Amino acid sequence: MTRVRIAAIAASALIAIVSLAAAQTTTSATGAINGRVFDESKAVLPGVTVTITSPSLIGGPRTTVTTEDGVYRFPAVPPGEYAITYELQGFATVRREGIRVTLGFTATVDVEVGVATLAETVTVTGEAPVVDIQSTELTTSFNAELLAAIPTGSRDFWSLLAISPSVQVSKFDVGGSAAMTVLPVNVYGITGQERPLVEGIISNSATGGVGFSFYGDYGSFEEVSVSTAGHSAETGSPGLFSNLVSKSGGNTYHGTFYQDFQDDSMQGHNIDEDQIALGLTGGGSLGPREVNRSDTWRDTNADVGGFLVRDKLWWYGSYRYLTVKQWFANYPAEPQHSRGQNFTGKFTYQPSNNNKFIGYFQRTEKLQINRLDGFRLSATAAINVSRDSTWYQDYHSGVWKGEYNRVMGNNAFAEVRGGGYWFHFPTERQTEALRYEDLGTRIVRGGNQNRVQDRDRPQVLGSVSYFKDNWLGTHNLKGGGNYFHEEQWTDAGGFPEQVVHVYNNNLPIEVWLTEPGEQTIGLAVTSAYVTDTWQMPQRLTLNLGVRFDRFRAYVPEMVHPVSRWNPTEVRFDAQDNLNTWNLFAPRFGASWAVTEDNKNVVKFNYAKYWYDPGFGLAGNLTPNSNNGLWNRRFAWTDPNSNGVFDVAEQGRLIANQGGTASTALDPNLENQYAHEVAAWYERELVANVGVRGGVIWRGTRQAYATGNSSVNLNRPFDGFNVPVMIPDPGQDGRIGTSDDGAPIPGFNLAPEFVGTPSINVTKNVPNSDGDYLTYEFSGNKRLSNRWSLAASFSVMKSWFNGNEYPEAQSPNTIRTNQYPVAPNDLINTDGKGRFAFTVWSAKVLGTVELPYQMRLAATVREQSGIPYGRTFDATLNYGTVRALAEPMGTYRQRNVVITDLRLEKVFSLAGPLQASGALDVFNLMNANAEERISWQSGSWLRPLQVIPPRVARISVKLMF
C-alpha cells in the first residue's frame, strides 16, 4: 500500500494539477473587484476612470471613478475573467488582464500609474491576486473550465466535495459507483447542518439534517463553491456551505453536447480471497468477484445558450440523461439500477447597467427500481439477498427562483429573490412477504414499507450593501435576511401485515407492530443579519457581524386512521407554535496584511452557530406523537417456533412511539450550537502561487435527544441500577462457544420500570458535548505556463459523542442511543460517552496542457481508515442493547487511496465548432480497501462495501 501511495502521488505531481481559488462564499451569486490607484510617488489618485470588461457582464463594460482616497469598487460582478482599464488625463493608461473573480471572492487590485509617455497603454497580464485580504472564510471554488477538465466519476456535487480540503466523505465514488446517491460528509467534526444553495435558493432536502438530495445537472453549472469554516453572519448553520450557480447565455451563441460510454468490459477486478473468506457472496456469472463492479454507465448532457437581445436579454437551457447499473457487496442479487434526468432553464434580463432580473428553474428526476433501505438496519448496513426486500423509487425534485438586483451608484447594491425547493418521494415495496431483519448477520428479507414523502420550502431572501469611506477606513455594511417555511407530508403505508420480525444471529429477539398513518410537520424560519467589512489603516480588515434566527415548529390538524393494531381513529389538534427559539449569534474575523504588497496575510475567526433544527423538530414535539408510522416494540422469542409472529406471542413492552401520552417536551429545552475558532496564515509565494496553513477548533454543545433515542421518563438514567454482567458472544456472535469474550459490567433496569410504556421527552443531554481540532495545510498554483497544481493535507483529532462515527455514517451503530441516556451507553467510552480518535486526508488534483491541443488531468485522494471496535447486541431485562466489546480505536480500517486520470484531445472543426475525445481511468492503482465493514459480532469484519475496481470511460464532446 505504501508503494501504491508513493507512486500515485508522484504520478500526479508530474502531471500538474488544477488550482482551486480561495474565496468568500456568500448567499449572492457574485464576487467583487476593488482597489486603490496610486501615482509613482505612492500618492493616491482621485478621479481615475476605471472600467471592467468581461464576457460574463450582460450589460457590457462597467465604469466607475476613484474617490478622493483613490478607492474604486465594483460590487456584485458575476464570476468570470476580467480586464480592468485605468485612465486619467496626463497619465499612461494601464490595463490589467486575467483578473479572475469567483463566487464571493473580492479581488483587490491596487495599481500604480505613471506619467504619460509615448506608450499609450501599459498592459499587465497574469498578476491576478491569489489571496483575498478581506475574507476570513475557508472556501474552494470550481469554475466551468475546471468542472469540465477534472475526472469526476459521477459528474456531481459529491465528486467535488471528495476533492475539497478537509471534507471527509462517507463513500468513495469510482467511475460513477455513487451516482445519484446522497453522501453525508464530515467537515471539521460537523455532519449534517449542510446549507447548499442552488442559484441562491436553499436546496437541501431537510435544513436540519444531512442530505442534498437535489441531483443537479453537473454540466449546467458555471461555478460551484464549497465553504467549510469561517462563515460570516450571512450563514446560519455550522456545516458545509456551498453555492452552485448556473451558466447563463451570452452575446454569442454557445453550446455543448457530451456523451460517454462505460461498461463491464472496460474494468478490472479487485475483490481478493481474503474478502471472500470474510463473507462476500453473490454476484453474477463471476460470483463474489463481481459484487463491486459497474455493469452499465451512460451519461448524455447537452446545453445551449445565447441572446434574444445583445447586452439585454440572455437565455440558457440544459438537459441531462443518466443511467447507471452498479453492483454492491450488500446487495449481491443483481446490479442496482438508477436512472436520472435534469431539465434546466435560465433567463437574464438587464434593461440598464444598474438593474438585472434573473429567472431560473431546474427539475430533477430519479428512478431506482431496487433502492436499498432497512428499518432496524440502515441502507448500508442491511444485506439484501433479493430484490424483494428493496424499494421501488420514483423521485422528483426541483429548484426555482425569480431575482432582482440593483446597483445604486458606486456605494450601494441590493438584491432580492423569491423561489423554492420541493420534492416528491414515493417508495413502494416489491412483495407482500413478511419482513425480517437480523441485527447480527445483517440479512434482511421480505417486503419493505410503502411510503410517500412530499417536502416544500418556499422562501424569500434579500440584502442591501452600502459602502462608506472615511470612517477610520472604509466600510462595506450589509444587512439582509430570509424567511421560509418548510413542510413535510408523510404517508406511511407500513409493512406487510404491519409486522417487522427482528433477529440476532438467527435467534428471534423482538417484534415491531406498526400502524400506518399520515403526518404533516413544519418549521417557519425568520433570519436577519448585519455585517461590516471594515478596512482599517495599517492593512487590517475586521469582519464584524451578528445574526438572528427565529425557529418556530408547528403542525396542522391531523388524523391517525384505524388499522390492524389501532381499532379507533385518533384526532390531533393543530398546533401553530409547538416551540419557538429566538437566537442571536456573533461573528468576528480579522485579516491583517503583514506586508504592503498584500501577499502575506494572517487571519483569525470566531463564530457561534445555532443549529437549524429542521422540520424534524415538529415531528418530535408533536403532541401525543402523531408519527407517520406508529409502532410498539415487544420482546419476542417465537414460542411455537413457526418463524412468524402470532397474536399474543409478544413479551414485555420494550418501547413505543406514536399514540396518546407518548411524547413530552422539556420546557427548558435549548437549541444545539457550535463554537468555532480558527487562525491561519496565507502567502502568495510568487505570481499565481499561494499557500495556507492553520488550525480550526469546533465544539458542539447542548445536543438534545429525539425520536427513538429520546429520554424516556419511565426509564430515568438512575433507574438503571441493577448490576449485571453482560455476556460477550465473541466474534462469531454465539454465546457458549470458545470464542466468547469476558463478560462486561452493565446495568439492568429496576423492576418497577420494566415493561412500562414509553414517554419520550425531547431534552438536552448532559453528556453530549463534542470537540474537534483540525490542522490544515494547502497550496495552489493557478494555471500558468500550461500547468497548475493544488494540494491539501488535514488531520483532525476528535472527541466524538454519538452512536455512529461521522466519517462512517450509518453502517455501524456503536451503541443503542444517539447520546448517553442510560449507563450502558457509557461502556468503553471516556466516561462521558465520548470516543477519541484521529483521522486525516490528503488530496492532490490538477491539469497540464500538452502539445497538439491535448490535456492531462489527475486527482489523488487518500483518506485514513476509520478507527473502530467490535460491537454486539445483548438482551437485558428492558430490551436489546448494543454494547462495545472493546474501545473504539482498538482497530482501524485500511486507508483509502484513489487515483483518477483523464487524457483529452481537442479537434478544431469548421468555424467555432470544436470536438474533443477523452479517456478517463478511475482507480488507476486498482485499490481494493473496504469502505465499510461490519463491526458487529456474528458478521464480524464482513465487507459491506468495497471500493470498485479500475474502470475506463471514453467520452466525446461537441462545442461551439
Salt bridges, closest charged atoms under 4 A:
GLU97 OE2 - ARG95 NE 2.79
GLU112 OE1 - LYS42 NZ 2.90
GLU137 OE2 - HIS231 ND1 2.99
GLU199 OE2 - LYS346 NZ 3.00
GLU199 OE1 - LYS401 NZ 2.81
GLU223 OE1 - ARG100 NH2 3.40
GLU234 OE1 - LYS478 NZ 3.06
ASP260 OD2 - ARG953 NH1 4.00
ASP264 OD1 - ARG293 NH1 2.52
GLU273 OE2 - ARG289 NH2 2.16
ASP299 OD2 - ARG155 NH1 2.85
ASP299 OD2 - ARG320 NH2 2.75
ASP303 OD2 - LYS247 NZ 3.32
GLU334 OE2 - ARG387 NE 2.71
GLU365 OE2 - ARG363 NE 3.27
GLU365 OE2 - HIS396 ND1 3.92
ASP373 OD2 - ARG371 NE 2.42
ASP394 OD1 - HIS396 NE2 3.26
GLU403 OE1 - LYS401 NZ 2.46
GLU403 OE1 - ARG417 NE 3.07
GLU415 OE1 - ARG417 NH2 3.15
GLU432 OE2 - ARG429 NE 3.02
GLU437 OE2 - ARG435 NH2 3.14
ASP454 OD1 - HIS424 ND1 2.49
ASP469 OD1 - ARG73 NH2 2.90
GLU486 OE1 - ARG457 NH2 2.98
GLU497 OE1 - ARG564 NH1 3.85
GLU510 OE1 - ARG376 NH2 3.60
GLU510 OE2 - ARG633 NH2 2.81
GLU515 OE1 - HIS560 NE2 3.08
GLU515 OE2 - ARG632 NH2 3.90
ASP532 OD2 - HIS475 ND1 2.82
ASP549 OD2 - ARG547 NE 2.96
GLU557 OE2 - ARG571 NH1 3.91
GLU569 OE1 - ARG571 NE 3.40
ASP576 OD1 - ARG552 NH1 3.28
ASP612 OD2 - ARG195 NH2 2.93
GLU676 OE1 - ARG698 NH2 2.76
GLU682 OE2 - LYS603 NZ 3.32
ASP728 OD2 - ARG870 NH2 2.91
ASP732 OD2 - ARG734 NH2 3.34
ASP769 OD2 - ARG701 NE 3.78
ASP771 OD1 - ARG701 NH2 3.00
ASP771 OD2 - ARG834 NH1 2.87
GLU776 OE2 - ARG692 NH2 3.10
ASP830 OD2 - ARG834 NE 3.29
GLU849 OE2 - ARG855 NH1 3.81
GLU862 OE2 - ARG5 NH1 2.84
ASP873 OD2 - ARG882 NH2 2.87
ASP900 OD2 - ARG861 NH2 3.33
GLU904 OE1 - ARG855 NH2 3.15
GLU904 OE2 - LYS957 NZ 3.75
ASP920 OD1 - ARG902 NE 2.59
GLU930 OE2 - ARG894 NH2 3.12
GLU931 OE1 - LYS171 NZ 3.39
